[in-house]
Amino acid sequence: MHRTVYIKTTEACNLNCKHCFTGGNSPKREFLDVERTIGWVRRALDISELRDHWHFELHGGEPFLLPVKQLIELVKGIRTWGPVEQSIGATTNLVYKLTDDLLWFCVDELDSIATSWDAGIRFSNEKQYSLWRNNLKKLTQRKDVTLNVSLSKATVDMPAEELILFLKDTGCKRILFDRITLDGSAVQHQNLFPTNEEINDWYLRLHEATEKLGAREWFHNAALEDVYAKFENNNSCSGTFCRDCEERLFTINADGTIAGCPNSAPSETFGHIDDELSDLLLAPGRITTIAEERVRNPACYSCDVFAVCGSDCHRLSWQGDVCAAPRQLMRKLSGLPYGQGKSKRIIPIIAV
C-alpha cells in the first residue's frame, strides 16, 4: 500500500485565500517540533506491517515559513532511517522571495514539488501573481512541477481551451484539479465555488477541449486521466475514486496532533505524535472515519455509471441527488446519453 503523510510545518500562511482549509493567515504562527516529528516518522517506519511505500509531503499553511535549516534537518531525519521505500515532496504557494538556499532545497533535496493556482481567489494583486509566475519559471527550468488548481467558480467558468493553454504555458508537467471541501475558510465563502452540476459540465468541456487540442501530450491532467484509466486500463481505483484515503493518509498538524485527510485535519484529529502507534492506528476517531468513507450514498447504487465510478471522494458534498463526480463524462465514455457542454465567458486570471 502507498501511504502518504502530510507534515504541516505550520498552520500559518502569508496569503489569505478564501477557500483555504486552514483559515488563511488567521492561525497563529506555530511551527512543528522537528525532533519529535522525526521521532514519530521513525517509529512508524519501524512497524513491519506498515513497510510499504511512504510519501512525506511538507504542507501547511505555507510550509516554507519554516527556516531552510530546519527544513533540511527534517528531510534528512526522515531519509536516514530504515529500509522502507520513501519519497519527500512539498506543496508551496511560491509567493515570497525564492532565495538561492530555498531553490536549492526544492531542486536537490526534494523528490517532488508542487504549487497552486486558482482563478479569482488566490492572488490579491498583480504583484503577487507576478512573483508567483517568476518563481514558478525558476523552478520549472530545473525540476518537474505539479500544479494544484482549485475548482473555483471562476476557474470552471473559463473557456476550457483557454484554461488548457494557460496551464500548458506554466510549464508544469502534472495538473491536479482540486474540488473544494467545506472546511476552514471555504465554509464562509461557498458562493465562490461552482455547483455540482457546473462541475459535471466542466469535466465534459475539459475532455472535449483536451481531445481537440491533443493536450494529453502536453501534461498529465489527473482529473481526466483518473477517469480515462477506468475505460482504458479497467482501473476503477485511481485518485479520489479509491475510497481508501483515510486508511492510507496521516496528517501531522503543526501542534503535533494527528488526523487523516489534510482538508479536515485542523478539526478532526484522532491522536498525537506522542501517542503509541498501536493506539493511533486503532483510535476510535480514525476507525469511524474509515468506516464512513466506505459507506456510499444510497443514490450511488441507482446511478447508471456506478459500475465504473464506484463513488467519488466521500468528503465532497452532494447537492440534492447530484454528486461532484464527473458523471456526464463517464456517461459519454460509456456510450450513454449525456448533456452537452456550454460555452463560458472569459474570466480574468487575476482578481484584485
N, C-alpha and C positions, 0 to 999 in steps of 0.2 A: 504494500500500500504506500502511496505517495502522501507524505504528511507535510503540512505547512504550519510554521509558527510565525505569526506576526509579532514582532518585537517593537512595541511603541517606546521609542527613546524619550518621548514627551507627549503630553496631550495638547501642548500649546502649538500655536502656528502664527506665522507672520501675516497670513491672509485671513479673511473673514467670510468665506464662501457660504452662501445661504443654504446650500444643500449638505453641508458637512455634518457627518455623524458625530463628530467630537465637539461641535459647538463653536467652531472657528477660533478666533483669538480670545475668546472669553475664558477658557480654563486657565488656571494658574500655571506658571512656568515650572512645573515639576518634572524632574528628569529621573530616569530609571537608575537603579543601583547596578552598575556594570558588573561588579564582582558577584553579587547574588544572582543576577540573571544568568551569567555564565555557569554558575553552580547548578541552577535548575536545568539548563540545557544538557550539561554533562550527566546529571542524574537520569534525565530522560533517555539519553543515548546509551546509557548503560543497561537499560531494561531490554532483555533479549527479545521479548515478544514485540517490541517496537522498533526492531532493527530493519527498517525499511529505508526508502529514500526520504531524506528530510530537506525541506527548503525553508530557510530562515529569511524573512522579509523585514527589513528595517522600515518602520512605519511611524505614524503619528496621528494627529498633528503633523508638524514638519520635522522629520527625523534628523535633518542636518542642523537643527538648532543645537544639538549636542556637539561639543567641540570635536574636531577631527581626531585629536589624540585619543579621546575616549571611544570614538567610533572604531579606530584601529584596534584598540585594546579589546573591544567587544568581539570584533570579527576574528581576531587571532585566537581569542579564548575559545571560540566555537570550533574553529578549524583544527585546532591541535588536540582533538580529543576523539578517541575511539575509531573503530573500523567502519563506522556507518557512512554510507554514501550520502553526501550532503552538498548543498549549494546555498549561496547567500546573495541576496539582492536588496534593493531599496526602492522605495517609491517617494519621490520628492517633487515639490511644486516648481522648483528651479527659478523662483522669483526672489533672487538675492545675488550678491556678488559671488560668483563662482571662482574661488581662489585656486591657485595652482595646486595647493595641497589637497583641496577637496576634489578637484578634477582628477588628480592622480588616484585618489582613493576610489572614485567611481569607476575609473577605467581599469586600474590594475588590481584592486583589492576585492572588487565585487564581480560575481559571475553574471549578474544582470542588473539593469537599471530601468526604471520606469518613471514617467512623469504624467501630468494630467493637463487636459484642455477641455473646456466646456463653453459652448457658445452662450453668451449672455449672462453668466453667473459667476465667473471666476475672476476676471481681471477688472479692477476698479477704474483703470485709466490706461491710456496708450503707453505710458512709461512702463507699467508692469508688464504689459503684453510684449513690448519690445525687448525688455530684459529677458523674459522667458524665451522668446524666439532666438535671441543671440546665444543664450546659454545652451539651448537645445541644439543649435547648429554646432557649437563646440563639441558637444557630446556625440552627436551622430557622425561626426567626422572621424571619431576614434572608437566607437562602440555601437553595437546594435541597441536600439532603444525601443521600449514598449510605450505606447501612448494610451492612457486610460481616458475615455471620453464619457462623461455623464450624459445620460439622455434627458437633458433639459428640454422644455418645450421649444426653445429657440433652436436647439440642435435638430430636433425632429422636424421643425418647420423649414429648415434649409432644403433647397433642391438637392436631391440625392447625388446628382453628378457633381454639383459644386462642392458638396461635402467630401466626396471621394477625392476630387482633385486637390482640395486643401490638405487632406490627410497625406496624400502622396507627396505634396510639397514639403511636408515637415521632415521627410527623410526617415521616419520611424518604420521599423520592419515588422512590427506587430501592433495591432489595434485591438483594444478591449473596450467594448461599449458597456457601460455600467448603468443598469436601470436603478433608479433611486429607491431605497428602502426608507420607510418612515421612522428614521432615527435622528437624534440630535436636532440640528437646526432645520432639517427638512420638514419636521412636523409643523413648524410655524410658517413655512413658505410653500405649501403644496400647490399654489397657483402657478408656480414656476415650472411645473412638470406636466408632461402630457398624460392624457388618459390612456388606459389600456387599449382602447380602440385605435387611438392615434399611433401607439407603439406598433400594433399589428399592421397598420397601413404602412408605417415607416419601414419595417422589415421587408415588406414586399417591394417597395420602391427601391430600397437599398440593393436588394437582389437584382432587380431589373437593370438598375444603373451599372452594377458590377458586371453583369453579363455584357451590356452594351459597350462598356469601356475596356473590357478584358482586365479588370482591376485585380483579379485573383493573382496575377503575375506581379503585382506591384508591392503588396504587403499581405501579411496574414491577418485576415479580418475574422477574429474569433467568433463574433456574433453570428456570422454566416457559416463559417467552417464547422462550428458545432452542430448546425442544422444539416449541412451537406453531408457530414460524416454519418448521419442516420441513414441516408439513402445511398451513399457511395461505398461505405465500409460496413454497413449494418451495425454501426456503433451507436447504441441508444444511450450510453453513458458517456457524456462529454460535457465539459464545462458545468453550467448550473443545472443540467438535467440529471445529474448523478444521484441526487438525494442522499448523499453520504458526507456532506461537507462537515457537519457537526462531529462526525467520527474522526475526521482527518485533520481538523483545524484546532489550533490553540492560538489565543491572542494574549500576550503578556502586556497588560497595561503598565503605564509608567510608574504607578504606585505599587506594583507588584501583584495586583490581583490578576486572576486568570479567567478568561472566557473562551467562547468558541468563535463564532463569526465576528470579524473586526467591526462590522457595522453596528452591532448591538453590544459590543464589548464594554463600553463605559457603563451600561445599565444592567447587564445580565451576567454578572460574574458568578463563578461557582467554586472558586478556590484562590490560593495564594502561592507564590513561588516558594514559600517556606513550608508548605504542606508536603506530606509524604506523597509520592507519585501514585501509590496504590489508592490512597484516599481521593486523590484528584481524579483519577480515571473513573472511579465509581461514585463520584459526587452526585447527589440527587439532582442538582440543577443541570448537570451535564447529561445524565441519563434521560431526564424528562425532555430536554431539547432534542436529543437524538430520536426519541420516540415520536415527538411532534413532527419532526422532519419526515419521518416515514409515512405519516398519515396524509392521504390525498383528500382534496375537496371532493365530495361525492359527485359533483358535476363533471369531474375529470372522466369518470367511467362511461359517461354517455357521449363524450366528445368523439368525433369521427377521426381524429388523428391521435387519440390517446396511445394506440399501439406503437407509434413511432416517437411520440413525445415523452410519455412516461411521467409527465408533470415537471414543471419548471421549478425554480427556487422557491422554497416554502416561505421565504420572508417577503416575497413580492405580493403585495396586497391585491386581492380580487376586487373588482368593481361590479357589484351585482353578480351576474353569471359570466363576466368577462375577465379572464386571467391576463397576465402580462406576457404569456408565451407567444411565439410567432406562429400562431395557428394558421393565418392566411397563407403564409409562405409554405408551411408544411402541407396545407391542402393543395397548393399549386404543384409542389414537387411530388405529391401522391397522385396527381391526376384528378383531384376532386374539384368541384366548383369553388371559386374563391373570389373575393372582392377585388376591384381594380384600384390601383394606386391613384392618388390625387396629386395634382400639381400644387406646389407650395411656393409662397412668396419668399423673396430673398431676405435673410436675416443677417444683420452685420455681425461680424465675428467679435468685435469689441463692444461691450455695453458699459458706458461710463455712468 
